[in-house]
Amino acid sequence: MQETALIVATIIAMLPIGIKAYQAARMKLFSIELLVTIAVIGALFIGEYVESSIVTFLFLLVVT
């Protein structure tokens, strides 16, 4: 149950970050949003759900 909540929180937080990363990638730019997206996908892939949600939360907190 806790893992599901962390995954859902990560996906919700990744929406604005992912959109900006996609826009930057379309313009062939390497942005911090793209790096965060890669880090979060990697964390989800290896099962570190706490890390993925913390990274997205801190990034949204600092950047916004």
Secondary structure, DSSP 8 states (H G I E B T S, - for coil): -HHHHHHHHHHHHHHHHHHHHHHHHHTT---HHHHHHHHHHHHHHHT-HHHHHHHHHHHHHHH-
